């Protein structure tokens, strides 16, 4: 085929290809919901981004092509079916219910989409009115398509505006539970703490309890009234661990739908929901009209493409109502709930010692990378693992908070101290390890991460202990925290230095001699290193900490301490991450940290908004001389708690 023949072929098929490509992109966007929620499909998100950006671009380019084609020709009769593409392209520009925004910042562009709405509807109407020459039946089908296109396109900027972060923050209203509405008089932190503590001690698990309420206020950094939080805490405590976890997942799923799909626009304006379910029948009616219309004199290729376009567009409009109806069919409900409701159970994992092993012995994927920066990119991002342990980690955190309410928290001061913990309580009987926590948070995370692996791979650690539940939870949280430090440092803690990870790995490799094929060999090499100079002080501190931990004779106690430190660090990080970052992460697949943050809010812990709204100045850090007094205060607190709950049948001191 010569170049001139290819150009002629493209001129003939250009509009058909663009319209069909636009239709295909809409199908991809409709099913994008499952790709966005699955962490294992994160590598395919670039394709979703291309579809989201390219969907509007292809539709607008097709409209421009349609305008130019009819501007150059006067043969209106032969191109009547092409003019029918104009309203269909408006439908495509309206997007899909399952995705309104790719990222959180897209919601703030609703004004731009409003201008696009006006301009593209004007162009489509101009093309149709100026060059339409079909029969009445086709005209009726076109009018129905225009009605669908304008309704769907108008919903898009409205949905973006309703889901914008500023709109959610302005319109967020805490819907108080009936118990909270009846409960008045909680006006101070002290009263709230005493009421919440009593609630934790007395509330029993109730199999009939409904799930927790909406917690969108947490994502927009709003502080809920104390009475509402008491009622919320009481409801959450009545749920057993599995149901509580599913309730948290459900909250994340609802928040995702409100911020990244068009669900919020329907909630604000229910009449839109009626229109959404009316549109498929309008599309079906237009398809029937086109099928029964006369097509004499039309291009056979245009007829075939139009049939495909009408059929695919009508089928796409019916997908959403069919899914909604399927939720009432038991067998289909279980299948759809598995893939559509709630949130995933994954926690991302990154390990520094494994990172060092891959640098020493590059994998096949790394060897394929020609340039060093590509090799580093693959080592950093490609080997992030996703393990289904969010439920187990959430359960450990829930028990930790319950234990804190019963054993640690007695008044407003102890309540605030508990929310500031990042390992101090776990080390209350091992003061010789406290130095490891008196460092910047990101340094403490790396020191404890390396020390955890050094203890795990130590020759004196028994195989049974390595398989223990506490050991596994410790390493899972450790690897997740390092993943946050490396990939999402802004979520771990403000001003986190992600380059510490690379710096420490380079120091380990630079001070290690010989080939290292396994993590055990790297760990032993670190333990054998002499005390290193200042640039490698983190590695030295990690080795020092690991040796001190190995001096604890009881393996179970050692890993209980390690697990306790990691749980407190995780809670400390979750409670300090801004709601905007949690909401942003939902659009990128979500993070286990967001589940933990929501859990802490449901369990009555201090939120970031509460911390910023404090009227009292922050308390000074306890000195070493005050730690003994604090332990005595905890014992007294525990005695009072046990006495207060002595009549509670289900109270078992931890």
N, C-alpha and C positions, 0 to 999 in steps of 0.2 A: 504494500500500500504506500503510495507516494504521500508527500507532505500535504499537497493540495487536497488529496482525497481524504486524509485524516482531518483536515480543517473543515471540509464540507460535512463529514460525518459528525464532527463535534457540534457544528452549527445546528444540525438537525436534531441531535439527541441531547444537547446541553440542558435544556429545560426539563426534559423527562428524567434525566439522571439526577439533577439537583432536587427535584421534587421527591423522587423515590428515596434519595439519600436522606433528605429531611425527615421523611416518614420513618426510615430505619433508625435514625438518631432518636426519635421520640420513643420508639420501643426500648431502646437502650436506656434512656432516661427513666422510663417507667419502672424497669426492673433494677434500677440503680440502688434502690433502698436496701436490698440485701447485700450488695457489694459494699456499701458504706458502713454497714454494721458489723461486717465480718473482718476481724483483724488479719486473718490469713489471706485476705484478698487485698491488703493494703498496697501491694506492688502493682495492682491493676488500677489504682485510683487515678493514675495519669491518663488512662483511657477515658475514665468518667469525666475528668476535667476537660479533656478535649471535646467530648460529646456535649458537655454543658456549655462551653464557650462556643463550640462550632454549631450547635443547634440553631441559635439565633442568627449567626453569621450566614449559614447556608440558606435559611429561609429568606432572609433579607436579600441575599444575592440572587436567589431565584425570582423574587418579586422584581428586582431591578432588571434581570434578564427578560422576564415576561414583558415589562414595560418597553424595553428597547426593541424586542422582536415585533411588537405590534405598532411601535412607532415607525418602523421601517417598512411595514407591509400594509396593504389595503384589503387583503383577502380575509375579511372578517369571518365569512361563512366557514372557511376551512380551518379556522383557528378557534372556534367557539369552545371546544373542549379544553384548549389551553387556558382560556380565560377562567374556566372553572377552578384552575389551580390557585387563583388569588385568594378566595375564602379559605381553602384548605391550608394554605401557607399561614394565614392568620391563626388558624387552630393550632398549628405547630408552634407559632410564636407564643402562644399562651402557655406552653409547657405542660408538665404533668403534675398531678396532685402529689406524687411521691417525692418530688424535689422542687423546692422553690429557690433554695440557695445552696451553693456548693460550700461556701465558707460563711462565717458569721458576718463578715464585712459586706457580703453581697446584699444582705438585707437593707443596708443603709443606702443602697443605690436605687431605691424605689422611685425617686423623682426622675432619674434618668430613664427608667423603664416607662414612666408615664409619658414622657416626651416621645419615646419610641412608639408607644401605643398610638398616640395621636397621628404621628407622621406615617406609620405603616398602614393604618386603617384608611387614612386619606389616600395614599397611593393605591391601595387595593380597590377602593371604591371608584377611584378615577379610571383605573384600567378597565374595570368591569362596565362602568356606565358608558365609557367612550367606545369600547370595542365589542360589546356584547351583541350577538346577532343570532342567538339560538332560539329554539322554539319555547313555548310557554311552560312545558313540563320541565325542561332543563332550567328555565328561569326560576321556577318554584324551588327546585333543588338547590340552585345557587343562593336564593334568598335564605333558605334554612341554614345553609353552610355559613353564610355571612353572620347570621344571628348567633350560631355556635361560636364562630371565630371571635366575634366582638366580645361575647360574654366571657369566654375563656381568657382572651387577651387582657380584658379589663380586670379579671381576677388576679392576674400576676402581680402588678404593682401594689394592689390592695393587700395581697398576701405578704409581700415583702415588707410593706409598711407595718402590718400587724405583727410580724415576727422580728422586726428590728429591735435591737437591744434597748434603745432608748424608749420605744413604745412599750416593750414588756416591763421596763423599769417603772414607767409612768403609770401603767395600768394594772400593775401587780397589786392584788388585794388578797390579804390573808383571810381565807374562809374559815372562820372559827368553828370548831366542833361544838355540838350541843353542850357537852360537858364544860367546854371552855367558856361558852357564852353565859352559862349559869354561874361560873366561878368568878368572883370579883375580889378585888382587894390585894392582889399581888403586885406591889409597886416597887420592890427593891430586890437586889440580887440575893440578899440574905434570906428573904422570905421565899424566893424562888428555889434556892438551894435546899432549904429545909423541906419544902413541899415536894421537890423532885426526889430527894433522898427517901422520904417516906413512901413515895410512889414506887421506887425501885425495890424497897424492902417488902412491900405488901402486895404488889401486883403479881397475879398468877397467870400462867399460860392459859388462854381460852381458845379452844378449837373453833369457836363460832365467831371469833373476832374478825371484822372486815379489815381489809388492807389499809395502809396509812394514807393520809391525804396528800394533796398536791404540795410540792416543796419547791416550786419555781422561785420563791422569794430568795432562796439560797444562792441561785445563779445570778441574781441581779444585786447581790450584796445588801439585802434589806434585813433588818432585825425584826423577828416576830415577837409579838407580845408574850409576856411570861405565861399568861393564862392559856394561850393557844399552845405553847410549847409543853406545858404540863399535860394537857389533854392529848397532845401528839405523843409524848413519851409514854403515857399510860396505854394508849392504843398499840404502840409499837412493842411494848414489853409483853403484851398478851399474845404476840405471835411467836410461834416456835421458830427455831433458827432457819429452817428451810423456807417457811412462808415469809419470814422477815426478809430473807435475801431476795426472794422473788418479788416482794413488794418494792424493794429498792431498785431492782432491775426494771420493774414496771414504771417507776417514777422517772428513771433515766430515759426509757423509751418514749414516754409522754413528752418529756422536755425536748428530746430530739425532734419529735414530730412537730412540736410547737415552733421550734426555731428553724427547722430546715425543710419542712414540708408546708403544704397549704392548709393544714388542719386548723391552725390558729385563726385563719380568716373565717372558717366555717363556725368556729366557736364564738367569735365575736359577732358575726352576722349570720344567724342560722338560715336565713333565706337563701344564702349562697349554696348551702347544702342541698336545698330543693332543686336549685338550678343545676348543680352538678349531677344529680340523679335524673334530671329531665333531658340533659344534653344527649345521652346515648340514644334516646328514642327519636330525637330530632335528627340525629345522624342516620339512624336506620330509615327514617321516612325519606330523607334526601337520597339515600342509596336506592330505595324502591322506586322513587320518581325517576332517577337516572336510568335504572334498568328498563322501565316501561316506556321511556321516551324514544322518539325516532332519531336514528343516527345516520340517516342516509346522507351520503356525500362527505362524511367525516373520515379522517385518516384512520386506517385500521390500527396503526401503531398507537395513535392517540387514544383510541377506544380501549385498547388493551391496558395501557398505562392508567387510564382513568378508572377502569374497573378495579385494578389493583389498588389504586389510591383510595377510592371510596370504600372498598372492602376492608382494607387495613385500618383506615381511619375510624370506621364504625366499630370494628372489633376492639380497637384500643380504647374507645370511649366506654365500652361495656365491661372492660376488665375490672374497674374499681367497684361498680355495683355488684358484679358477680362475686367478687371477693367478700364484700360486706354480707351478702346473702349466705355465702358459704360458711360464715362464722356461726350460723345457726344450725348447721348440719354437723352432728357429733364427730363423724370420722374425718371430715375435712377440717373441722375446727381444731382438732389436735395437731394436724399437719401444719396448718397455717400459723397456729400459736407458736409452734416450734421455731418457725423461721421469720415470724413477723412481729411477735410481741416481745416485750421486755428488752433485755440487753444480753451481750455475750458474757462468757465466764472466763475470759482470757486475761492473763497478766503477762506483760512483756518481760523478757529476761535478757540481761546482758551481763557477762562475766569478764572481769579484767584479766584474770589468769588465762582463760580460754582465748582472749584477745591476743595475749602475749604468745601463746602457743602457735596461733595462726600466723603471727608475724615471723616467728622463728621457722616454722614449717608451713609455708603458704599452701592453701588448698587449691584444688583444680580451678575453681572460679577465679581465685586471686592470680593464678599463673596466667590465665587468659588475658588479664588486664595488662596492657602494654606499659601504661604510664603509672608512676608511683602514686599520683593523686587518685587515680581510678582504683588502684589496689587498696588504698586506705579507705576510700568510699565504700567499696564492697565489704571490707572487713568490718566497717563501722555499722553499716545498715543492713547488709544482706543476711547476716547471721544473727539478727535479733530473733529470738524464739518467742513463741506464744504458747503458754501452758494453761490449761483449764483449772486454775487454783484460786480464782477470785472468791468462790464460796468459802473455801477453807480459811483463807486470809481474813475475810470478813467475819467469820465465826470467831476467830482468835481475837480480833479487835473488839467485837461485841462483848466477849467475856472479860476482856481487859477493862472496858468502860464500866461494866457491871461491878467488877471487883473494885474499881476506883470509887464508885458511889458508896459501896458498902464499907470499904476499909480505909479510904484515904480522905474523902471529902466530908467535912464536918460543917464548914461555914463558907462564907463568900471568899475568904482569903485562901483556904485550902482548895476551893473550887478553881480559882484562877491559877494557883500553883499547879494543879493537876493538868490544866490545859497548856501549861508551859513546859511540861516534862518532855525530855527527849532522851531518856535513859537513866535519869537520876534515881527514879524509884526502883528500877530493876537492880541498880548497883547499891542500894541502901545498906546492904550487908557486906559490900566489897568496896570499901572506900579507896583501896589502893588502885582501883581502875578508874576512878573518877576523873583523872587528868585527861583521859581520852575524849571526854565530853566538853572540856573547857577550851574548845577550839572552834573556829568557824564551822558552820553546819556542813558545808560541802566537804571540808577536810575530815570531819568526824565520820561522815558517811563512807568515804574512801578508806579511812583507817580501819573502821569496823568491817567493811566489806572484805578487805584483804585478810584481816585477822580471822574472820569467819571461815574463809577458805583454807587458811593455814591450819586452823584447828581441825577442819574437816579432813584434810589430806594428811594430817600428822600421823606418824606411824603408831602412836599410842592410842589413837581413836579406834575403837573396836568396830567391826563390820555391823554388829547389831545396832550400835549407836548411830552409825551413818544412815541406817534405814529408819531411825526413829522419827516419829511425827514432828517433835519439836525441832529436830535437826533439819528436816525437810522444809518446815515452815520458815525457819531462820534463813536458809539459803535462798528460798523463793523470794522473801521480802528483801533480802540483801541484793539479789540480782535485779529485782524490780527498781529498787532505789537507785542503783547505779545506772540502770536504763534511763531513769528520769534525769539523772545528772548529765548523761551524755547526749540524749536525744531531746529531752524536754526540760532543760535547766530552769526555765522560767516557772515551771510548775513545782519543781522540788523546793525552791526557796528563792525569794528575790535576790538578785545579784549573785546567783550561783555561777561558778567558773567551770564551764564544761571542759575547758582545755586542761584541767587538772588530770582528767582521765588519761589523755594522750601523754601528758608530761610524766605521770607516774609510770605508765607502761614503758615509755622510752628509758626511764631510769632503771627499771627492772631488767630490761633487755641489755642495757649498756653495762650493767654490773654483773650480768650472768654469763658465764663462760661455758662453752660446749653445746652440743645439740640437746634440745629439749622437746621430746615428742609428746609428752603428756603433762597434764596439770599437776600431777604429783611431783614430777621432777622440777617444775618451776617453783612449786611451793617449798620444796626442800631446799632449793637454791636460795630462796629468800630467807629462810630460817638460818641458813649457814652464812649469810652475809654478815660482815662486821658492821659496827655502827657507822653509817654513811655520813658524809658531810651534809651541810645545810640543804643543798638542792634536792637531796633525796630523803629529807627528814620524814616525810609521810611514810615511806617504805620502812624506815627504821622504827617509827612509832608503831606501825602495824605489826612488825615482827616482835617488838617489845610487848605489845598488848596480847598477841597470840601466846607468847611464852608465859605471861602472867595468867592467862585463862587456863592454859594447860596445867598450871600448878594446882588448880582446883581438882582435888582427888576424885570427887563424885562426878562422873560424866553427865548424869542426868541433871545435876545442879548446874554444871557448866553450860549446857545447852538451854536450860531454862533461863539463865541470865542473858545469854546471847539473844534468845528469842524475845525476851522482855525488852531489851534495849531496842531491837529492831521494830517492835510493835509501837513503842513510844516515839521513835523517830518517824515512823510512818504516819502516826496520828498528828504529830507536830507539823509535818510537811503538809498533810491534807488540809488542816485547819487554817493554814496560812496562804494557801493558794487562792487567788482572786476568783470570784465567780465567773468572770468573763473568760478566764483561761479554761475553767472546767467546761463552760458552754462551748468554747472554741474547739476543745478536744473531742466533744461529741461528734462534731462534723468530720473529724478525721479518724473515726473509729472508736473513740472513747478510751478512757483510762480507768484502771482499777482504783486509782487515787480519787477519782470523782465518786465512786461508790463508797469509799471510806469516808469522804467528806460528808456525803449525804447521811451515812450511818451515824456519824458523830452528831450531826444536827438533830436527827431523830432521837438519839439517846440523851439529848439535853445538854450537850457540851457547848462551850462557848464558840460562836461563829466568828468569822473575820469581821463582820459588821458589828457584832457585840464588842469585839476588842477595840475597834476604832471609835466606838461610841462611849467608851468608859469615861465616867466623870471623875473617878479617882486616879491619881498618878500611879504608874506601875510600881510594884513592890521591888525592893532591892533583892538581889540574889542572895540566897542563904550562904553564910560562911560555914567553914568546917566545924566551928564551935557550936553552930546551931543545929547541926544535923542530928546529934543525939537527942536534943530536945524535940526535934520534929518526929523522931521515931517514937518517943514516949507519947507525943500527942496523937500519933496514929493508933497506938495501942489503946489509948483512952477512947478515941473515936470508935474503934472497933468494938470495944466493950459496950459503949452506949448504943451502937447500932444493933448488937446482938440482943441487948436488953429490950430495945424498942421493938425488935422483930421476934421476940421469943414466942409470941402467940401465932406467928405466921407459919403454917405447916410446911410450906415449900422452901423455907429459908435454909440454905446450907452454906456456912461460911467457906470461902475459897481458901 
